[in-house]
């Protein structure tokens, strides 16, 4: 039976603003656990002073995320999106709980064994990220651009919220016994609760929104097989095989190689945005900025400024006259960001903390703005299954850029002689 929402204009469907809110919360859930681990770097630096924990945890996380997404993106057309996303959010929830269990079991003591355990959990976060970020971006790519923008804003909001909460907990517990540990435990208790909330939202609320059912029904009518379980959860039966065979053209789609070749500039855009950002954030900002009057607060303030301005940048494209959609213009803007590399280098050596905060803010602002511009522009003009596949491909290049950026950050550290 064909989906009943197929011919109803989106403007007449209920649930648009609820969907935007849910997408924002799901975006938060995609990175809140990982951002919590990054934001309490001062606690891990205290526990593991000789292990360069901000860099090591990031370097462990990324191969798991990239490798898992490579497999998922290649097989995207055959994967049940509902199971994929629910597995990802559930893994985030379980892994966040394990951080708490590990810390409580070891009574907050460091050591190599504990550090290996934290690294293993970091790898699990990477696997969960690959499932959720690629799955959600692909799923939202064939819906309204506002949904994808809201999800991407939620990704950044998780960083901004965790940074703000970290500043509050540091101030609250700074003069208490085991203050760093209490703040860290509070972080992951909140993260665990939030991940459980995301599991429930995606499983029970999101698939039942009328506007979401409309877009998933439309994608199914164009040959998508990835949405059938989500449609069933919303009470809609997808097209039968017999109905599909009556109109075989609806099942035709570009394969992943063809999509990549047609959008190679967008893929390079995503890679270059994140290779630059992650070669500086968070490792360089945590360890290579020298000594300043803010003392132990300095790295936390820099990370907070990056996250806040990254969030702001993801809302700027909502102003249509400020949204950059020209493919050539996007590439020029993204290549221009590489001028930040010498700027950060010389500022860390000769500049004061005000200049470093300004540069960090611009790094975050441009990262968020360009990410939304690329990911919301690229899917236009394609059928639902193609938009889903393209979303996965672009997130794959995003994670590839992150991995390359983290590797460059390590080369910086090695060049300094550790």
Secondary structure, 3 states (H helix, E strand, C coil): CCCCCCCCCHHHCCCHHHHHHHHHHHHHHHHHHHHHHHHCHHHHHHHCCCCCHHHHHHHHHHHHHHHHHHHHHHCHHHCCHHHHHHHHHHHHHHHHHHHHHHHHHCCCCCCHHHHHHHHHHHHHHHHHHHHHHHHHHHHHCCCCHHHHHHHHHHHHHHHHHHHHHHHHHHHHHCCCCCHHHHHHHHHHHHHHHHHHHHHHHHHHHHHHCHHHHHHHHHHHHCCCCCCHHHHHHCCCCCCCHHHHHHCHHHHCCCCHHHHHHHCHHHHHHHHHHHHHHHHHCCHHHHHCCCCCCCHHHHHHHHHHHHHHHHHHHHHHCCCHHHCCCCHHHHHHHHHHCCHHHHHHHHHHHHCCHHHHHHHHHHHHHHHHHHHHHHHHHHCCCCCHHHHHHHHHHHHHHHHHHHHHHHHHHHHHHHHCCC
